[in-house]
Amino acid sequence: MYTIGQVSKMFGLPISTLRYYDKEGLFPSMSREGGIRRFGDQELEALRVIECLKRSGLEIREIKRFMQWCEEGPSTYAEREELFERRREAVLEQMGQLRRTLAMLEFKCWYYKVAMADGNEDRLDAMVPNGLPKEVRALYDEAHA
């Protein structure tokens, strides 16, 4: 069992966030000893899932609904699976956007290194896009997809 302070350090979350999650009912089975919250393995796993769902873009009210489904048991498996499928698709879309962003950043890093070496952008202007080196053209194409 862990105290709220220990869990705060483990997850890098403010104690106030953990208290808020508890107040919202996200740890329905949490034990208390003398009014002090005690986080067990079940709460730690719930917190991992909560943080995953938050990073995927879900709001607390939606996460709370998921936690309620968990409490309801097997009859909600389909809803839970659908939720994770939707979040997976959303994350894949975000990853695609991030890949395009990274490609643009890498292209521009290359571009300005060449521009600094040349002292101007004249040669680059003539290269973009069809005269770019193959690996740089791939970055350019990804960034402009």
Disulfide bonds with the S-S distance in Angstrom:
none
